[in-house]
Amino acid sequence: MKLKEMLKDLNYEIVKGTDEVNINNIQYDSRSIEKGDLFFAIQGYNTDGHKYIPTAYEKGAIAIIYDKDMDNLPECTMVKVKNSRKAMAKVSSNFYGNPKDKLKIIGVTGTNGKTTSTFMIKSILEEAGFKVGLLGTIANYIGDEKIHSDRTTPESLEIHKLFKHMVDEAVDYCVMEVSSHSLYLDRVYGINFSQSIFTNLTQDHLDFHKTFENYYQAKLLLFKNSKNSIINIDDEYGKRVYDDIEGNKLTYSIEEKSNLKAENIKMHSTGVEFSINYEGKEAEINMHIPGRYNIQNALGSALACLNEGISLEVVKRGFENMSGVPGRCEIVTKKYNLGYEIIVDYAHTPDGLENILKTAREFTKGRLISVFGCGGDRDRTKRPIMGKIGTELSDIAVITSDNPRSEEPLDIIEDIKSGIKNNNYIVVENRREAIKKAMEIARQYDVIVVAGKGHEDYQILKDKTIHFDEREIIKELIEELY
């Protein structure tokens, strides 16, 4: 494709060369450049792509888009723009034939609940007969095809490439987790969402956003490009979102008055039951995913689908045909007769940990044992908060390592311990040994919650990433211990 066509509707300046050149492919990683490619120089979180312009040129880049004043420009087409990230979003969409305009796109943002909500929406839409794509934390999906995911929301270049794949495969809807990082870094710039859901806002990612207000303002960006905004009005920040955005707004709740409210709630160890009333029609939902917070996820998901014209009967079937979400309140010991249960959950924020422990407490007949840690190179201020929550809501807490990254695991554990007032905890640094310890002390009717990693099948250590799937480890430990 000619560069000129790719730059359509973009303000730019040709500093050197011509926009009549033909582009082979587009890249923002200089290591992937091949002869005839276009390179985007992006200011990253850890490094600056402008430093790799010489490398990209040497590897064969025929054109480069950049946004900083520079000397000694290479002998290829150089395109200066105001913002390289926004330019990459726009140019990528043009390069792939603007597939975003051929899909209906539903976005979900919030600290917790994004993954579960997207899986719920996917289930309902498929029940309605649509082919669905999904972009999210666990993986990316195009119908039944599963594609590895490196981050919650990909870079814009990958998003539009995936959109193109979806359009080629006759996908009708794309359901997306939309992270605060992706909103702040313009990864979803230029995408118009048919429905956008706000789940909640609690402390997370302050290592990146620095202040909670910055975090909130990043989340708010999603609703400025949405036809319909669907808001959890039980959440204090949901109330603020409702006041701060314009356009068509709908609310859902368990407690507050709203457009879609759950009533007649019954909770048990394997799921929840509740009723909803929408435009005079009522449905009794029996969902096989436990947790009060999952009722809220269901309400937001239902409202998005109802807004798309899907009937309440289909919504009900979509929920009831779901068996669960990998690593989200996942009971991994169902087929074993241990006398106690083990739940694996992705909870890695204070609110997430509180939710899963309160949920587990509701069906725990014996003691509640938690196993958790905190990730390295991330928001340190949440560590003592999680220590306090974990020990106050558990009978026994086993504090361990998570993804320590470049930090010393014991330093992270000390940060966690600084918020603890109780003495009902033990420290086992090695995560496998920590899970083993919890299983050794478990008695009949106890419940163990292993929190923090959920669906992840790896652990990030200082100089390496190792395979670490907690479901596999628990199976191995059952064989070893019993």
C-alpha positions as CSV (number, residue, x, y, z in Angstrom):
1,M,0.0,0.0,0.0
2,K,1.2,3.5,-0.7
3,L,2.2,5.5,2.3
4,K,0.0,8.4,1.2
5,E,-3.1,6.1,1.5
6,M,-2.0,5.0,4.9
7,L,-1.6,8.6,6.1
8,K,-5.2,9.5,5.1
9,D,-7.0,11.8,7.6
10,L,-3.7,12.4,9.5
11,N,-1.9,15.7,10.0
12,Y,1.7,15.1,9.0
13,E,4.8,16.7,7.5
14,I,7.1,14.9,5.0
15,V,10.5,16.1,6.3
16,K,12.5,13.9,3.9
17,G,11.6,11.7,1.0
18,T,8.1,11.2,-0.4
19,D,4.8,9.7,0.7
20,E,4.4,8.0,-2.7
21,V,6.5,5.0,-1.5
22,N,5.0,1.5,-1.3
23,I,4.9,0.0,2.2
24,N,5.4,-3.7,2.7
25,N,4.5,-4.0,6.4
26,I,4.2,-1.9,9.6
27,Q,6.2,-2.3,12.8
28,Y,6.9,-0.5,16.1
29,D,9.7,-2.9,17.1
30,S,12.9,-2.3,15.2
31,R,13.9,-5.9,15.6
32,S,11.0,-7.0,13.4
33,I,11.8,-4.6,10.5
34,E,12.3,-6.1,7.1
35,K,13.1,-4.3,3.8
36,G,10.3,-2.0,2.7
37,D,8.6,-1.7,6.1
38,L,7.3,1.4,7.9
39,F,8.7,2.0,11.4
40,F,6.8,3.9,14.1
41,A,9.1,5.5,16.6
42,I,7.1,5.4,19.8
43,Q,7.9,6.9,23.2
44,G,7.5,3.8,25.5
45,Y,7.2,3.3,29.2
46,N,10.7,1.8,29.6
47,T,12.4,3.0,26.4
48,D,12.1,5.5,23.5
49,G,11.6,4.1,20.0
50,H,13.3,7.2,18.6
51,K,16.6,5.7,19.7
52,Y,16.0,2.8,17.3
53,I,15.5,4.8,14.2
54,P,19.1,4.1,12.9
55,T,18.6,0.4,13.6
56,A,15.2,0.4,11.7
57,Y,16.8,2.2,8.8
58,E,19.8,-0.2,8.7
59,K,17.3,-3.2,8.7
60,G,15.5,-1.9,5.6
61,A,12.8,0.6,6.8
62,I,11.6,2.6,3.8
63,A,9.7,5.1,5.9
64,I,9.7,6.2,9.5
65,I,7.0,8.1,11.5
66,Y,8.2,10.0,14.5
67,D,7.2,13.0,16.7
68,K,10.4,14.4,18.2
69,D,12.8,17.0,16.8
70,M,15.8,15.2,15.5
71,D,19.1,15.8,13.8
72,N,20.9,13.4,11.4
73,L,17.8,11.9,9.8
74,P,18.4,8.7,7.8
75,E,18.1,8.6,4.0
76,C,14.5,7.3,3.9
77,T,11.0,8.9,4.0
78,M,10.7,10.7,7.3
79,V,7.2,11.6,8.4
80,K,6.8,14.0,11.4
81,V,3.6,13.9,13.4
82,K,2.3,15.5,16.5
83,N,1.8,12.2,18.4
84,S,3.3,8.9,17.2
85,R,1.0,6.8,19.2
86,K,-2.2,8.3,17.8
87,A,-0.6,8.2,14.3
88,M,0.1,4.5,14.7
89,A,-3.5,3.8,15.7
90,K,-4.8,5.8,12.6
91,V,-2.2,4.4,10.1
92,S,-2.6,0.8,11.4
93,S,-6.4,1.0,10.9
94,N,-5.9,2.4,7.3
95,F,-3.3,-0.2,6.5
96,Y,-5.6,-3.1,7.5
97,G,-8.6,-1.6,5.6
98,N,-10.3,0.0,8.7
99,P,-11.7,-3.3,10.0
100,K,-12.9,-1.5,13.2
101,D,-15.7,0.0,11.0
102,K,-16.9,-3.4,10.0
103,L,-17.3,-4.8,13.6
104,K,-19.5,-4.0,16.5
105,I,-17.1,-3.4,19.4
106,I,-18.0,-3.7,23.1
107,G,-15.4,-2.4,25.7
108,V,-15.2,-3.2,29.4
109,T,-13.0,-1.2,31.8
110,G,-12.5,-1.1,35.5
111,T,-10.1,-2.4,38.1
112,N,-11.7,-5.8,38.5
113,G,-14.3,-7.8,36.5
114,K,-13.1,-7.0,33.0
115,T,-12.1,-10.6,32.1
116,T,-15.2,-12.3,33.5
117,S,-17.5,-9.7,31.9
118,T,-16.0,-10.2,28.5
119,F,-16.4,-13.9,28.7
120,M,-20.1,-13.5,29.8
121,I,-20.8,-11.2,26.9
122,K,-19.1,-13.6,24.5
123,S,-21.3,-16.4,25.8
124,I,-24.5,-14.4,25.4
125,L,-23.6,-13.1,21.9
126,E,-22.8,-16.7,20.8
127,E,-26.0,-17.9,22.2
128,A,-27.7,-15.3,20.1
129,G,-26.0,-16.8,17.0
130,F,-23.2,-14.3,16.5
131,K,-19.6,-15.0,15.8
132,V,-17.5,-13.3,18.4
133,G,-13.9,-12.1,18.9
134,L,-12.4,-11.3,22.3
135,L,-9.3,-9.4,23.3
136,G,-8.2,-9.8,26.9
137,T,-6.0,-10.8,29.7
138,I,-6.3,-14.6,29.4
139,A,-6.0,-14.8,25.6
140,N,-7.4,-13.3,22.4
141,Y,-10.1,-15.3,20.6
142,I,-11.5,-15.3,17.1
143,G,-14.5,-17.5,17.4
144,D,-13.1,-20.8,18.8
145,E,-9.5,-19.9,17.8
146,K,-7.3,-19.0,20.7
147,I,-4.4,-16.6,20.2
148,H,-1.7,-15.9,22.9
149,S,-2.1,-12.6,24.7
150,D,0.9,-10.6,26.1
151,R,-1.1,-7.8,27.7
152,T,-4.7,-7.0,28.6
153,T,-5.1,-4.6,25.7
154,P,-2.6,-5.0,22.8
155,E,-0.8,-2.1,21.1
156,S,-3.0,-0.4,18.4
157,L,-1.0,-2.0,15.6
158,E,-1.9,-5.5,16.9
159,I,-5.5,-4.5,17.7
160,H,-6.1,-3.5,14.1
161,K,-4.3,-6.6,12.8
162,L,-6.6,-8.7,15.0
163,F,-9.6,-6.8,13.9
164,K,-8.6,-7.6,10.3
165,H,-8.3,-11.3,11.1
166,M,-11.8,-11.1,12.7
167,V,-13.4,-9.5,9.7
168,D,-11.7,-12.1,7.4
169,E,-13.3,-14.8,9.6
170,A,-16.7,-13.2,9.4
171,V,-16.8,-12.1,13.1
172,D,-19.8,-9.9,14.0
173,Y,-18.7,-8.6,17.5
174,C,-15.5,-7.9,19.2
175,V,-15.6,-7.8,23.0
176,M,-12.5,-6.1,24.5
177,E,-11.0,-5.6,27.9
178,V,-9.9,-2.0,27.9
179,S,-7.1,-1.3,30.4
180,S,-6.2,2.2,31.8
181,H,-2.8,1.8,30.2
182,S,-4.3,1.3,26.8
183,L,-6.5,4.4,27.2
184,Y,-3.7,6.6,28.4
185,L,-1.3,5.4,25.7
186,D,-3.8,5.8,22.9
187,R,-3.9,2.1,22.0
188,V,-7.7,2.3,21.3
189,Y,-7.5,5.8,19.8
190,G,-10.0,6.2,17.0
191,I,-12.1,3.1,17.9
192,N,-15.8,3.8,18.4
193,F,-17.5,1.5,20.9
194,S,-21.1,0.4,20.6
195,Q,-21.3,-0.4,24.3
196,S,-18.8,0.4,27.1
197,I,-19.0,-0.9,30.6
198,F,-17.6,0.5,33.8
199,T,-17.2,-2.2,36.5
200,N,-15.5,-0.5,39.4
201,L,-12.4,1.5,40.4
202,T,-10.1,0.5,43.3
203,Q,-6.4,0.9,43.9
204,D,-4.1,-0.5,41.2
205,H,-1.5,0.6,38.7
206,L,-0.3,3.6,40.7
207,D,3.2,2.7,39.7
208,F,2.2,3.8,36.2
209,H,-0.5,6.5,36.8
210,K,1.2,8.0,39.9
211,T,-2.1,9.3,41.4
212,F,-5.6,7.8,41.7
213,E,-7.1,10.8,39.9
214,N,-4.9,10.1,36.9
215,Y,-6.0,6.5,37.0
216,Y,-9.7,7.6,37.1
217,Q,-9.2,10.1,34.2
218,A,-7.6,7.4,32.1
219,K,-10.7,5.1,32.6
220,L,-13.0,8.0,31.7
221,L,-11.5,8.2,28.2
222,L,-13.4,5.1,27.1
223,F,-16.8,6.6,27.5
224,K,-16.0,9.6,25.3
225,N,-16.0,7.3,22.3
226,S,-19.0,5.1,23.2
227,K,-22.5,5.1,21.8
228,N,-23.8,3.7,25.1
229,S,-22.2,3.9,28.6
230,I,-23.1,1.2,31.1
231,I,-22.2,2.0,34.7
232,N,-22.0,0.1,38.0
233,I,-23.9,2.7,40.1
234,D,-23.1,0.7,43.3
235,D,-19.5,1.8,42.9
236,E,-18.6,5.3,44.3
237,Y,-16.5,6.0,41.2
238,G,-19.4,4.7,39.1
239,K,-21.5,7.5,40.5
240,R,-18.8,10.0,39.5
241,V,-18.5,8.5,36.0
242,Y,-22.2,8.9,35.5
243,D,-21.9,12.6,36.4
244,D,-18.8,13.2,34.4
245,I,-19.8,11.8,31.0
246,E,-22.4,12.8,28.4
247,G,-24.5,10.8,26.0
248,N,-26.7,7.7,26.6
249,K,-26.0,6.4,30.1
250,L,-27.5,3.2,31.7
251,T,-26.9,1.9,35.2
252,Y,-26.9,-1.5,36.9
253,S,-26.8,-2.4,40.6
254,I,-27.5,-4.7,43.5
255,E,-28.0,-1.9,46.1
256,E,-28.9,1.4,44.3
257,K,-31.8,2.3,42.1
258,S,-30.8,1.6,38.5
259,N,-31.9,0.5,35.0
260,L,-31.1,-3.1,35.8
261,K,-31.1,-4.4,39.3
262,A,-30.5,-7.9,40.7
263,E,-33.1,-9.1,43.2
264,N,-33.9,-12.3,45.1
265,I,-30.2,-13.1,45.4
266,K,-29.2,-16.6,46.6
267,M,-25.5,-17.6,46.8
268,H,-23.9,-21.0,47.1
269,S,-20.5,-22.6,46.6
270,T,-21.0,-23.4,43.0
271,G,-22.8,-20.3,41.8
272,V,-25.4,-17.6,42.3
273,E,-29.1,-17.2,41.6
274,F,-30.9,-13.9,41.1
275,S,-33.7,-12.3,39.2
276,I,-33.7,-9.3,36.9
277,N,-36.5,-7.3,35.4
278,Y,-36.0,-5.5,32.1
279,E,-38.7,-3.5,30.4
280,G,-41.5,-5.4,32.1
281,K,-40.0,-8.9,31.5
282,E,-38.5,-10.9,34.3
283,A,-35.8,-13.7,34.2
284,E,-34.5,-16.0,36.9
285,I,-30.8,-16.5,36.4
286,N,-28.9,-19.5,37.7
287,M,-25.3,-18.9,37.1
288,H,-22.5,-21.4,37.7
289,I,-20.0,-18.8,38.8
290,P,-20.0,-17.9,42.6
291,G,-19.6,-14.5,44.1
292,R,-21.7,-11.4,44.8
293,Y,-19.3,-9.3,42.6
294,N,-20.0,-11.7,39.7
295,I,-23.6,-10.8,39.9
296,Q,-22.5,-7.2,39.2
297,N,-20.4,-8.4,36.3
298,A,-23.4,-10.3,35.0
299,L,-25.7,-7.2,35.2
300,G,-23.3,-5.0,33.2
301,S,-22.8,-7.8,30.6
302,A,-26.6,-8.3,30.4
303,L,-27.3,-4.6,29.9
304,A,-24.7,-4.4,27.0
305,C,-26.3,-7.3,25.2
306,L,-29.9,-6.1,25.9
307,N,-28.8,-2.8,24.4
308,E,-27.8,-4.7,21.3
309,G,-31.3,-6.0,20.9
310,I,-30.7,-9.5,22.3
311,S,-33.7,-10.9,24.2
312,L,-33.8,-11.5,27.9
313,E,-34.4,-15.3,27.3
314,V,-31.1,-15.5,25.3
315,V,-29.3,-13.5,27.9
316,K,-30.5,-16.0,30.5
317,R,-29.3,-19.0,28.4
318,G,-25.9,-17.3,27.8
319,F,-25.3,-17.1,31.5
320,E,-26.5,-20.5,32.4
321,N,-24.5,-22.2,29.7
322,M,-21.2,-20.8,31.1
323,S,-19.2,-23.2,33.2
324,G,-16.8,-20.5,34.4
325,V,-13.8,-18.4,33.5
326,P,-10.2,-19.7,33.8
327,G,-8.5,-18.5,36.9
328,R,-11.5,-16.5,38.2
329,C,-12.9,-18.1,41.3
330,E,-12.0,-21.4,39.8
331,I,-12.6,-24.4,42.1
332,V,-9.8,-26.8,40.9
333,T,-10.5,-29.7,43.3
334,K,-14.0,-30.6,42.1
335,K,-13.0,-34.1,40.9
336,Y,-10.9,-34.9,44.0
337,N,-12.3,-36.0,47.3
338,L,-9.9,-34.2,49.6
339,G,-12.4,-33.1,52.2
340,Y,-11.5,-29.4,51.5
341,E,-11.6,-27.2,48.4
342,I,-8.9,-25.2,46.6
343,I,-9.9,-22.1,44.6
344,V,-7.5,-20.3,42.2
345,D,-8.2,-16.7,41.5
346,Y,-6.5,-13.8,39.7
347,A,-7.1,-11.4,42.6
348,H,-4.0,-9.2,42.7
349,T,-5.5,-5.9,44.1
350,P,-6.8,-5.1,47.5
351,D,-10.4,-5.0,46.3
352,G,-9.9,-8.2,44.3
353,L,-8.5,-10.1,47.3
354,E,-11.3,-8.8,49.5
355,N,-13.9,-9.9,47.0
356,I,-12.7,-13.4,46.6
357,L,-12.1,-14.0,50.3
358,K,-15.6,-12.7,51.2
359,T,-17.1,-14.8,48.5
360,A,-15.2,-17.9,49.7
361,R,-16.2,-17.2,53.3
362,E,-19.9,-17.5,52.4
363,F,-19.5,-21.1,51.6
364,T,-16.7,-22.1,53.9
365,K,-17.9,-24.5,56.6
366,G,-14.4,-24.9,58.2
367,R,-11.4,-22.5,58.1
368,L,-10.6,-20.1,55.3
369,I,-6.9,-20.3,54.3
370,S,-5.4,-17.8,51.9
371,V,-2.2,-18.0,49.9
372,F,-1.1,-14.6,48.3
373,G,1.7,-12.2,47.6
374,C,2.3,-9.1,45.5
375,G,4.0,-8.5,42.2
376,G,7.4,-6.8,42.0
377,D,8.0,-3.5,40.1
378,R,4.4,-2.5,40.6
379,D,2.4,-0.3,43.0
380,R,4.1,-0.7,46.4
381,T,1.4,1.1,48.3
382,K,-1.1,-1.7,47.9
383,R,1.2,-4.3,49.6
384,P,0.4,-3.5,53.3
385,I,-3.3,-3.0,52.4
386,M,-3.4,-6.5,50.9
387,G,-1.5,-7.9,54.0
388,K,-4.2,-6.4,56.2
389,I,-7.1,-7.7,54.1
390,G,-5.6,-11.2,53.7
391,T,-5.0,-11.7,57.4
392,E,-8.3,-10.1,58.6
393,L,-10.5,-12.1,56.2
394,S,-8.7,-15.4,56.5
395,D,-8.3,-17.8,59.4
396,I,-4.8,-18.5,58.2
397,A,-2.8,-16.6,55.6
398,V,0.2,-18.0,53.9
399,I,2.2,-15.0,52.5
400,T,4.4,-15.9,49.6
401,S,6.0,-14.7,46.3
402,D,4.0,-13.7,43.2
403,N,5.9,-12.3,40.2
404,P,8.8,-10.7,42.0
405,R,10.3,-9.4,38.7
406,S,13.5,-7.4,39.5
407,E,12.8,-7.1,43.3
408,E,13.8,-9.4,46.1
409,P,10.8,-11.6,47.1
410,L,11.5,-11.2,50.8
411,D,11.5,-7.4,50.5
412,I,8.0,-7.5,48.9
413,I,6.9,-9.8,51.7
414,E,8.2,-7.3,54.3
415,D,6.1,-4.6,52.6
416,I,3.0,-6.9,52.9
417,K,3.8,-7.7,56.5
418,S,4.0,-4.0,57.4
419,G,0.2,-3.7,57.2
420,I,-0.6,-6.8,59.3
421,K,-1.9,-6.5,62.8
422,N,-2.9,-10.1,63.4
423,N,-0.6,-13.1,64.1
424,N,-2.5,-15.6,62.0
425,Y,0.0,-15.8,59.1
426,I,3.1,-17.7,58.1
427,V,5.7,-16.8,55.5
428,V,6.7,-19.3,52.8
429,E,8.7,-17.5,50.1
430,N,8.6,-20.2,47.5
431,R,5.1,-20.2,45.9
432,R,4.9,-23.9,45.3
433,E,6.0,-24.6,48.8
434,A,3.4,-22.1,50.1
435,I,0.6,-23.9,48.3
436,K,1.9,-27.2,49.6
437,K,2.0,-25.8,53.2
438,A,-1.6,-24.6,52.9
439,M,-2.7,-28.1,51.7
440,E,-0.7,-29.8,54.6
441,I,-2.5,-27.7,57.2
442,A,-6.0,-28.0,55.6
443,R,-8.7,-30.0,57.4
444,Q,-12.1,-31.2,56.4
445,Y,-14.5,-28.5,55.3
446,D,-11.7,-25.9,54.9
447,V,-11.3,-23.8,51.8
448,I,-7.9,-22.6,50.4
449,V,-7.9,-19.6,48.2
450,V,-4.7,-19.2,46.1
451,A,-4.8,-15.6,44.9
452,G,-2.8,-13.5,42.5
453,K,-2.0,-15.5,39.4
454,G,-5.2,-17.2,38.3
455,H,-4.9,-18.2,34.7
456,E,-1.2,-17.3,34.4
457,D,1.1,-20.2,33.6
458,Y,4.4,-18.5,34.4
459,Q,6.3,-16.8,37.1
460,I,8.6,-13.8,36.4
461,L,11.8,-13.9,38.4
462,K,14.8,-11.6,38.2
463,D,16.6,-13.0,35.1
464,K,14.1,-15.5,33.8
465,T,10.4,-16.4,33.3
466,I,9.6,-20.0,34.4
467,H,6.6,-22.2,33.7
468,F,4.3,-22.0,36.7
469,D,0.7,-23.2,36.3
470,E,-1.0,-23.4,39.7
471,R,-3.6,-25.8,38.5
472,E,-0.9,-28.2,37.4
473,I,1.0,-27.7,40.6
474,I,-2.0,-28.4,42.8
475,K,-2.6,-31.6,40.8
476,E,1.0,-32.6,41.3
477,L,0.8,-31.8,45.1
478,I,-2.4,-33.9,45.4
479,E,-0.5,-36.9,43.9
480,E,2.5,-36.2,46.2
481,L,0.5,-35.7,49.4
482,Y,-2.3,-38.2,49.0
